[in-house]
Amino acid sequence: MEVKAITKFTRISPKKARPMARALRGMTAGDALSQLKFHSSKTARLFYKLIKSAVSNASNNYNLKEDNLKIKTLTVDAGPTLKRYWFRSHGSADPLLKRSSHFAVVLTEIKPSLIKKTVAAPKPIAPSPVAPASSTAAAPIATPTAKLARPKLTQGLKKVLTRRTTNK
């Protein structure tokens, strides 16, 4: 059984996160979490939350144990880059690229378990039965096709967009 967890648009460069991802691949989930918990880098905090989420998904959705899970794949992909400028002397500027990353982890079982709990498909929501209209009802129920009356603007946008001067 494979369990996935994804983190998107994380504000860290993929170049900084890939070495730690390479070290974590193939580890058991418990060992990876215990090593990441006491590591002082931002990457370790982000990977800790990601792997903890995948372990929680496995235990809640599929009834799997944490000590029976290992990291099959841990990928770090490049996300969108925010382009800014770093202003320098004499009116020049250097580009400043704020990179982001997408993380994905896939956990698998070390020893396959015999009993597997699958997630049930959500039941479709049935429309609620409408009570028959009585003669005492004050207002009829509006149908979704009926258009709502818009309130009229008396002053228009001119009142909102008037300029104000500061020298009064």
Secondary structure, DSSP 8 states (H G I E B T S, - for coil): -EEEEEEEEESS-HHHHHHHHHHHTT-BHHHHHHHHHT--SHHHHHHHHHHHHHHHHHHHHH---GGGEEEEEEEEEE---EEEEEE-GGG-EEEEEE--EEEEEEEEESS--S--------------------TT-SS----TTS-------SSGGGTTT----S--
